[in-house]
């Protein structure tokens, strides 16, 4: 049954006019206490109302690059859900993505403040370009403030609401990643993960609607003000910031080796899997980068999705799939959030390692049988994919890298970015020895933490451990 306004959104209506009054009373500095600003910092206020979310966002950008910048470019992922755009999913996914019928979101840019000459919101490209009033030299900083309004779509995609939750991911204008002095962006792709950014610090305040629970990136506190609940949260060095709010799911909290784990959902075993994953990857690759980890089991199109210190897991997962997807998504906190890579053109870099990490997770935790099953499955699927390519006269080139939109389908994307990139690490293990491989991956992680690693950084880490390894792997990639 299609609903104009879902029950959930109705429950979000705890905020009426009084919210604005409260915001006037609570000084904005409440979000900023005890904060020094060594890094780019996003300060976001969300006023969640019945059918809209009113946002104020300031971004203190620190130019940590060696380049002189005359502009800033922000990606507005939420604008990809606009009715003027192609749907942000493939046609095969449409029914599952929109079980209540196709729904659109709206991003309205109300105002921009700061020291700039001009700004332009290119809705077609989902980009806001700010032309600065003077060049920004290395180590200089500038502050831009946005005022915008969101109407989330009704969907099971990354951003939007459904009967179970409100997923606020990719909801805010986020600086594009700075690559060799240029702001890197691509057209929003329904295939693969569209997000690509540098790490930053976050201070986010939002009102928690009545009867709702939440998880979000970072450590948070709640405060009652005039009968309303406000959440204040801070996170450092994360790739992006996410919030999941639900009127029906229960929340649990636990501390594990100094990491606060919050969980929203009905599969409590997920927390145990996450603890094992944190321990396993911390031991193999290097210490977990954050002081918190949030997990949420919610309706979702894919198996799961990673964000900064937050993992979304599909609530339909059962059995070993629940553990496998949890292990995969938690691995992304190493291979996505802490150590970034350009997943718009080299998605294999983090996805392959997340798959291989999942293999190591099962192997290290007494389930070698499951580890082998996953690996064998990757070999079989990739083999079938190659055979099919030959049959239809389109032999697989085998290249791992590629623009997301250049993949012919999710089938191609999955087989190359996940299966082949997973097999790659099994091949590397056979070539250089498992101990050497793990040593190289640890070096790769520790030497690129909080940066964006290129494929060459990965190859250098391998060669640094065992000379000549990368040329063997490159040859394998090109010929298999
Ligand atoms: Zn993944």
Boltz pocket constraint, residues with backbone or C-beta under 6 A from the ligand:
constraints:
  - pocket:
      binder: B
      contacts: [[A, 328], [A, 332], [A, 350], [A, 351], [A, 354]]
      max_distance: 6.0
